[in-house]
Amino acid sequence: ALAFERCWHHLYHSVQHSDREKAEPKHLYRDLMNRAGGEFMTLGFLAFCIFMFNTVGGFMWCVGNVEDSAISLPRTEYEWLHVAEVVHMQLFIAMIIYFGVISRALRGSVRKIAKR
């Protein structure tokens, strides 16, 4: 969490610094950074929720109370925790890819706007 905060803080300030240097619509980068920061903080909150759910025995509860004949569900609390962690990491990786794609599209858009 501290490493993420440090990287995000550095990137955010570098975007703010570039705002002052050029008349390009760099505020779009700042907006993207704000959205990315919010989304990653939401993933941090999700990790906290998974931790707390596991701590209070929520996954043990799932073993005896969650059933569905149409799909195969985890059979132990450790399998439930593992599934939650895998999904959490998939969301994290998908978000990194998403913001990478959006930042590339934004970079191209800013270049086109600057050429006008």
QUIZIJO-V283295 format. One record per backbone hydrogen bond with DSSP energy under -1.0 kcal/mol. NH is the residue of the N-H (numbers start at 1). CO is the residue of the C=O. E is the energy in kcal/mol with one decimal. If there is no record, write none. Layout:
nh=[NH	NH]
co=[CO	CO]
e=[E	E]
//
This chain:
nh=[5	6	7	8	9	10	11	12	13	14	15	16	17	18	19	20	22	26	28	29	30	31	32	33	34	35	36	37	38	39	40	41	42	43	44	45	46	47	48	49	50	51	52	53	54	55	56	57	58	61	62	63	65	66	80	81	82	83	84	85	86	87	88	89	90	91	92	93	94	95	96	97	98	99	100	101	102	103	104	105	106	107	108	109	110	111	112	113	114	115	116]
co=[1	2	3	4	5	6	7	8	9	10	11	12	13	14	15	16	18	24	25	26	26	27	28	29	30	31	32	33	34	35	36	37	38	39	40	41	42	43	44	45	46	47	48	49	50	51	52	54	53	57	58	59	61	62	76	77	78	79	80	81	82	83	84	85	86	87	88	89	90	91	92	93	94	95	96	97	98	99	100	101	102	103	104	105	106	107	108	109	110	111	113]
e=[-2.5	-2.4	-2.5	-3.1	-2.5	-2.2	-2.7	-2.8	-2.2	-2.1	-2.0	-2.2	-2.4	-1.8	-1.4	-1.1	-1.6	-2.7	-1.5	-1.1	-1.5	-2.5	-2.3	-2.6	-2.4	-2.3	-2.9	-2.8	-2.1	-2.5	-2.7	-2.1	-1.8	-1.8	-1.8	-2.2	-2.3	-2.2	-2.0	-2.5	-2.4	-2.3	-2.8	-2.8	-2.3	-2.5	-2.4	-1.2	-3.1	-2.0	-1.9	-1.4	-1.5	-2.1	-2.1	-2.4	-2.4	-2.5	-2.4	-2.5	-2.7	-2.6	-2.1	-2.3	-2.4	-2.4	-2.1	-2.8	-2.6	-2.3	-2.1	-2.4	-2.8	-2.7	-1.9	-2.6	-2.8	-2.1	-1.8	-2.3	-2.6	-2.4	-2.1	-2.2	-2.8	-2.0	-2.1	-2.5	-2.4	-1.3	-1.0]
//
